[in-house]
Amino acid sequence: MTHPKVTHVGFADESNWNKGRFRSIGLVTAPLEYITPLNDKLKELLRSSNLKEFKWANLDRTRTKECCAAQKLCRFAIEKALQQLLRVDILIWDIEDSRHKLIGRDNIANLQRMYYHLFRNVLRLRWPDYAVWRLHPDEHTALNWKTVQDYLELVSTRVEPDPSLFPDDISQMRLLTEFSVKEILSVVSSEHPLLQLADLFAGLAVFSWEKSSEYKRWLSSSSKQILLLNEQTEPMELSQRTEARFRVLRQFDELCKQRKLSVSLQSSKGLRTFNPEKPINFWMYEPQHPEDKAPVRK
């Protein structure tokens, strides 16, 4: 039997999977032939900011290198996505919604289900059916991808998922064969800038939902129109970290509007893409039906 060759690659990272109200998974996907040139270009951008590795957790106004790099990475992602060289998909969920606000919620099992939903909507629906995947989660992922790797099969069965949405154990489901995933290999973020891109947008997504009301007040108070009209406004007291992230969020929002990417921020409570076919897609998960509940610990 001829073994299928990998044609597409995905890089996945999580943000706040076990803390805070909002959680997310970032997934950057691209055809295999573009991975090396994309990573090389990202390395150049990082070097131009005197940075070896970008981490969302380090983004602070006092760290000008990270601020500069974040803006360059946002512009790069939009440019390459519009050229159809890559996709950026971020799945966000709210633990205060009807699906997640449960006593004894199992965050690890729920994270597995969220990965399933993200893979189903990206690997299966946004790329060609013939795509054969290699996935690179961050080495510090909360999931045991080694266990999943042990269950890999080479031939896709192309079956519909079970109506229960997700079994308790990710290693026992048909996720990998269903999506033609040939290999899952955890990697070091510092060696893979595309994984750093996933980290940036996963963090930016959570931040945009956590700080939605504060961001809108900051945007209003810092607008040139208010300064020109000399209106009386109470100055906002922000940490240097929050202000730095507000500036990146504003630039990213402006770039998305300029390029008509259908990414909403002002009209929603955080980053959201209303047309999931767009190559920059922020998806706020909503319960699919009354029985759609997060798993609980047994």
N, C-alpha and C positions, 0 to 999 in steps of 0.2 A: 504494500500500500504506500502510495506517495504521500509524504507528510506535507501539509500545506505550509507555505512560507508566510512569515509575518509581513503584512502590508501596511499596518497602521499601528501607532504607538500612543498610549495615554499616560499622563502623569497626574497623580491624585494626591491631594493633601486635605487634612481636616482642620477646622478651626472651632475651638470651644466645644468639642463634641460632648464634654461632660461637665460644663459649667456655664453659667449665665442663662438668660432666657432664650437667646437665639444661637443656633448651631449651624454649621455649614460644611459642605464638602466641595472643594474646587477640583475640576477636571479639565486639563488642557490636552487636546487630541490633535493629531496631525498624521498625514501619510509618512511612512517610514523614510522616503526619499528626501523629505524636508527637515527631518530631525537634526541632522548634523549642521546644515547651514543655519538653521534657526538658533540652535544652541551657540554656535560660533558668533553670530551677530549679537546675541544677548551677552555673551562674555565681553565683547567689545564695549557694549553700552555700560556694563558694570565697571570695566577698567577705566572708562572715561569719567566715571564718578569716584575713582579711587577706591573701589569696593570689590572684594572678592566674592562675596555672597550677600544676597538681599534676604532679609527676614522681616516679615511684617511686625513681629514683636519688637524689633529694634527701631521702628519708625518713630522719631521724636524730633522736635524742632531743634534741639541741641545737637542733633546728629545730621549735619547738613548733607553728608554723603548719602545717607539713606533717603532723605527727602528728594534729592536730585535724582537718585536712581529710580524711585517709585514713579516719578513723573515720566521718566524716559521709558520705563517698562509699560506703563499705561498706553503711551503713544504707540509703542512698538506693537503691543497686542492688538490694538484697534487696526493699525495699518496692515498687519499680516492677516488678520481675520478677514478684512475686506478684500484682500487678495486671494482669499480662499486657501491659504496655506495652513491655517490652524483654526480650531474652535476653542472658546473658553465657555464652559458651562459650570454654573455654581448652583447647587441645591441648598436652600436654606429652610430650616424648620423652627417652629416656635413651640417651646415646651409648655406654653400656657394655653394652647389651643385644645379643642375637645379630644384630639387624638392622643396627645401627650400628657395631659394633666391627670396622671394616674398614680395611685399609691403603689410603690414597689416597681416603678418603671425600670426596665432593664436597658440601660443606655448603650451597652455594647451590642446587644441584639438589635436594638433600634437602629444603631449605626449601620449594621449589616443590611437592614431593610432599605435604608436610605441609599446605600451604595447600589443596591439592586435597582431601585427606581431611577437613579441617575444613569446607570449603565443602560437600562432598557430604553431610556429616552435619548441617549446620545449614541452609544455604539450601534444600536439597532435602527434608530429612526433618522439620524442625522448624517450617517455615512453609508456607503454602498453595501449591499447585501454580501458582496464577495469579500469584504474586509476581514482579515485575520489579525487578531490583536495581540500585542504585548503590552502589559500594564505595569507601570512603575509607581507603586505607592511610596510615600516617604518612609524611611527606615524606622521612624518613631511613630508609625501608625498605631492606633489603638487595637486594630484587628490582627489576628494571627494569620497572615496571608500564606505562611508556610503550610499551614493545614489545608488551606484552599488549594495551593499548588499541588499537593499530594493527590488531589482528586481530579486533576485536569485530564480531559479527554481531547483527542485531536479532531474528531469529526463533529461538526455542529448538527444537532438534532432539529433545530429550528422549530421548537414546540412552544406553545403558549404557556405562560407561567401558571402555576397552580392558583385557583381562585383565592386561596388563603393568603396570597401575596408573597409570603416568605416563610420557609421552614425555620425552626429554631436554630438549626446549625447550618451556617453558610456552606460548609463543606459537603453537605448532603443534598444540595439543590442542584438544579440543572443550569444555574447561572452561567457557568463557564462554557459549557457546550452550546448553550442557547445563543451566546454572543460570539462564538468562534474565538474565544480567548485561548491562545496557545501557551502563553507563559505569563506568570506574575512574578516579578522580581523587585523586591524592595531596594531602593537606592539611597545614596547619600545626597542630600539636597545641594551641598556645596559643589558637587560635580555635575549637576544637571540644572542649568538655569530655567528650563521649561517647568521644572518642579517648583522652582522659586516663584515663577509666574502664577502657578496654582495657589501657592501660599499667599501671595499678594492679594489675589481676588477673593479667596475664601475669607481672609481677614477683613478686607474692605467691605464685603457683603454684610458680615455680622456687625461691623462697626456702624454701617449706614442704618441698620434697623435699630440698634441699641441707642444711637444718638440722634435719631430722626428729628425730634422736636428741638433739641439744642442746636443742631446743624441749621435748621431753618431760621432760628433766632440769630445765630452768628452770621448767616448769609445776609439777613436783613440789616443787621447793625453795621456790617462792614461794607455795604454797598455804597458806591460813589454818590448815588442819588440822595441818600440820607445825609451824607456829609455836605453835599452842596446846598441842601435845603436847611441845613443847620438844625435838624430836628433834635429834640431832647430824647435821648435814649440812655438807658442804664447800661454802662459798660459790662460786658460779660467777663466773668472770671473763668478762664480756661487754663487747664494744664498745658504745658508746652507740647506734650504728646498729643492731646486732643486737637489742639490748633493745627499742628503739623498734618494730622490725618484729615482734618476738615479741608485743608488746602489741596491735598491730593484728591479727595473726593470731589471737590468743586471742579478741578481741572478735568478729571475723568468724565464727570457729568457734562461739561461743556463740549468735550471732544465727541462724546456719543451723540449729542444733539447736532453738532456740526455735520456729522457723518450719517445722520438719520438712522441710527441703530435701534430705535424704539426702546431704549433703556430709560425707564422712568425713575425719578427720584422725588421731585417736588410734589407730584400728584399721588404718590404712595407714601408708605411709612418706611421706605428703604429702597435699595436698588431692586428693580424688577423689570424684566423684559416681557412685554405683552405679546410679542411674536416669537415663539421659541425657535423658529427656523433661522432667526438672525444668528450670526456667528459669535456674538457676545450675549450670552443668555443667563440671566439671573432668575431663578425659578423658586418662588416661595411655595413650599409644599402645603397643600390644603387637604384635609380629610376627604377621601373619595366617596365615602358612604358612612352611615351611622355605625357600622361594625368595623370600620377601619380604625383600629386602636393600636397603640404602641405595645410591644410585648412587655410582660411583667416578669419579675424574677420568680422562679419556681421554688 
